[in-house]
Amino acid sequence: MASIELVGAEKWYGQAQVIKGVDLAVEHGELVIFVGPSGCGKSTLLRMIAGLEETSRGRIMVGDRDATAEPPSKRGLAMVFQSYALYPHLSVRENLGFPLRAAGIPRAEIAAKVEEAARVLRLDDYLDRRPRDLSGGQRQRVAIGRSIVRDPAAFLFDEPLSNLDAALRVEMRYEIAKLHQSLGATMIYVTHDQIEAMTLADRIVVLEAGRIAQVGTPRELYQRPANLFVAQFIGSPRMNVMPAVAVPDWAGGARHVGIRPEHLAPGDGPLHGTVDVIEYLGAESYVIAECGDAGRVTMRLTGDTDLTPGAPLRMTAAPTDVHRFDADGMAVR
């Protein structure tokens, strides 16, 4: 496995710049996830690393090698797409071994690598089946296995779980986490799903309009967002943000104040309004209130609540849980 580094990476389509000077170092064995809204450039950046998109300016380093001008086949990287791209007429065993056969690897070596990949991905019992006989999660495991047998310098995942239903996504998140632990592999993973990012990543790269908004561990991004964009993108339900004039007791000279739903509680605080909707989810309840100049505010409570729609509500929060942002949306520490 190898480290990957982007140095001033840019991507232009004619006069339109979609990747704007990205500098990023992914360490050997690290799982880094690119997240951001649609159109932020996360998949384009991944394809630049893979060599599927030309890098207009800057460098792509794989290990200590400048791979910027290398074709995809020479970079030693394995890419897993959201579509499984399996050969329907081949068995799982044949699909797993296909890239090795194409490379002219001896049969005995192919068999050994296929057996090992099947063991790691728990596909031993499915080696003689066709893709049509597999579930969506099993097909995605075969697609990942086809990359494992190549022993790549790093794995690149482009929204690999987006075609799966909710239950299978949970299962495959577990599979990918275990795979990363067992292989110690360098992985870069693109997703629009922040839950995938928070649960899988060693570090998250939040992209906004072709630039890095913040890089950090899931905990760092959640607890210390660098700006309003990250604060509201990471976390579900997203952070409540209100003008500081609506809650002057919490403002501390900032222009905007942010509080996560779970950090609000009923109490004698400066935030008050009227309960609008209550969403009961069993283990927790979301209380959505209309709070005048502060706007619509969401409070997360454990379990059930006695509050009812139309009831007056005052909320409080610990000072340490209040986030403050300046006029440019940057965090005020």
N, C-alpha and C positions, 0 to 999 in steps of 0.2 A: 504494500500500500504506500501511497505517496501523499505529500502535502500538495495543495493547489493554491496559487496566488494570482490575484488579478491586480495589475498595476496600471492605473489610469485608463481602465478599459472603457471604450466608447463604441457606440453603434449608431451609424447614420444611415437613413434611407433617403437618398437625395439630400434635400435641405432640412429634413426632419431628424433631430437627434433624439433617440429613444433610450439610450444608455449614456449617462452623463458623468464620465470620469469616476468609475467605481474602483476603489482600492479595498482589497479584502484578502486576508490570509486564512486559509482553512488548514488546520494542523493535521498531521498524520493521525489517522484513527478517529477523527472528530466527525460528528454528525451535525451538519449545519443546514438549517432550513431557511429558504427564501419565502417570505410571505408578503402580501400586499394586495391591494384591490385590483380588479381587472384592469389591464392596460398599464400596470406600473412597470413592466419590463422583466418580471421574474423569470418567465419561461425563455424570453430572448436571451437573458444573461446565462441561463443554464445551457442553451444551445450554442452560445459563443464558447463556453468552456468545452463543450463536446466537439466543437469544430463544425457543427451543422449550420452555424451562422458565422460569417466572416467578421473578424474584429476590425473595425474601421481604424481605431487608434488604440495605443496602449499594448500591454503584453499579457499573455496567459502562460503562467509557469506551472508545469507539472513536475513535482520534485524540484530538482535543480536544472531542469531543461526548459528552454523557451519553446513552447509548443504553438505559439501564435499562428505560424504559417503552416503547421502540419495538418494533413487531412485527418478526418476522424479515425481512420483505420490505424494511424500511426501514434495516436495519443495514449493508447493503452487504457482507455476509459470505457466503462460499460453503462449504457443508458437503458433505463426501464421506462416505458411510456404508459400512459393511461389505458391505451388499447393493448391487449395481450399479444397481438401479432403472432399467434401460434399457427403452425401448419396443421390444418384440420385432418389431413389424411395420414399424419404421422402420429405415432404413439408418444406418450410423455417421455419415454426413454429416448426416442429418436429426436424429439424436439429439443431436449436438453443437450444432446450431443451434436446437434446440427452445426453450430458455429465451429466446433472442433474438427468435424469431418471436412468442412469447407476449408479449414486451414491446413489440412493434410496431416493431422495428428494421428499417430498409430492407434489401432483399434483398442489395444490393451489399455493404453493411457486414457482414451476416451471413456472406456467402461469404468475405470477406477474413478475418474472425475465425476461422471454421472452418478455413480453409486454414492459418492461422498456428498454431492449436492442434494441428492434425494434424502439422504439421512438427515442433513442439517435442516431441510425444509419439511421433513416428515411426509415425503412423497413416496416412500418405499412401496406402499401398497397400491400405488396408482401408475407404476411405470409402464404397464402394458395397456393402459386405457388411452382412448382418443380424447382430445379436448372437449368434444361434445358431451362426454360422460362425466365431466368435472363441474364443480360449482365455480362461481365467479372467483371466490377466494383461492381455490385450488389452481385455477388457471393463472391467477396473478403470481402465485408461488412458483409455477412452472416458468413464467416469464422471468422472474427473479433468478431462478436456478440456472437458466440459460446464460445469465450474466456471470453467475458465480463460477461456472466451469471454466471461464476464460481467465480466471485469476487476475482481474484488472487492477490497475493502479488506484482506481476509485470508482465508486458507483454514483451515477446520476439518476435521480428519480424525478420524472415530470408528472406530477399529480397522479400517482399510480393507483390511488384508491377512489378516484372521483366517479368511476363507473359502478361502484359497489353500493349496496344498500347500507343503511345505518349499522345494522348488527354486524355485517361483514367488515365494515370499516373498523369497528372496534377490535374485531378479531385480528385483522391484518396489521393494525397499529402494534398490537402485541407481538405479532410474528416479526415485524421489521425491527422492533426494539430488541427482541431476543437475537435476531440475526446480527445486528450491529454488535451486541455483546459478545457473541460467539466468534465472529470473524475479526473483530477489532478493526473494521474496515473504515476507510475514509468515505464518507457519504455526503452528497449535497442533494437536497430534497426540496422540490417546489410544491407548494400547496396554497390554496386559497382558504383552507380550513385552519383557523387559529388553534383549535383543539388539538389537531395533529401536531402543529408546531410546538405547542406548550408541553405536550406529553412525550414527544420524541426527541426534541433537539437538545444537543449540548449547548449550542448557541443559535439564536434566531437573528436573521438579517431582515429588517423591515424596510421594504422598498416603497418609495413614493415618487411617481413621475420620473422613473429612471435614475433616481439617486437613492443612496442609503440614508434613511431617516435615523436609524439607530441599530447598533449591533450589541447583543448581550445575551446572557443566559435568560431563560424564561422568567426566573425570579427577578432579575435586574430590570427587565422590561416591564414587568407587572408592577413592581414596587417603586421603581424610579424611572418612569418614562421621561425621555429627553424633551419631548414637545407634545403639543396637543394632538397631533396626528397619531403618534404612537399610543398615547394615553387612551384614545378612543378606539383605536383599532385592536389593541390587545385587551382581552377581557370580555366576558359575555355573562350577563348583559354589560354593555359598554359603560365606561365611566360617565357619571353625571358631570356635565360641565355647565357652569352658570356664570353670568357676569358678576364680577366682584361687588358691584354696587348693590346687588340683591342680598348679599350676605357679608356686610362690611366687617362683622366680628371675625370672619375667617380670612379676610382678604390679605392683610399684611402688606398692602401696597401693590399687590398684583392686579392685573387686568381681568384675569379669569380664575375661577376656583373649580377644582375637580375633586369629586369624592366617589369612590367605588360603592356600588349598591350595598355590599355586605358590611361596609363601614358606617352606614347610617343606622340609626335606631330611634324608636319613639322616645321622646324626651324633651326637656326644656331647652331647646337649642334655637338658633336664629333662623332656621328654615321651617317655614310653615305653609300649609296649603290645605287642599281638600282631596280626600281619597277618590280616585277616578275608577280604577280597575284593580282587581286582585286576581293574580294568577296562582292557583294552588297546584303544586307539583309533587305533593307528598312529603318528601324530605325537606322541602323549602317552599316558601311563598314569596312571590314578587308583588310588592305594593307599589302601584303607579299612581302618583299624585300630581295634581296641577298646583304649581307653587308660584303663581303670579309672575313677577319679573324674573324669578329663577327658572321659569319654564317647567317642563314636565320632568319629574324626578322619579327614579326607580329605587326602591329600598328592598333589599333581600333579607328575609327573616327565616330562621330555622323552623321547620315544621309549619303548623297552622297559625292563624292569627284571628283575633277577635275583631279586627277592624272591618268595616263595611263600606261599600261605595257611598260617597256623599258625606262621610264623617270628617270632621276637622282633624288635622294632623300636624303635630310639631315634631321635628326631627333634630337629632344632635349627632355629633361625631367627635372622636378624639382629635385634638390638634395635630397629632403626629400622622393622622390619616388624611389630612387635607393637602391636596396638591395645588400649587400655585403657578400661574403662567403669565408671562409678560404680554405686551401688546403684539409681539411677533409670534406668540404661541410657544415660546421657549420656556422650559421649566425654570422656576426661580427657586434656588436651593437655600 
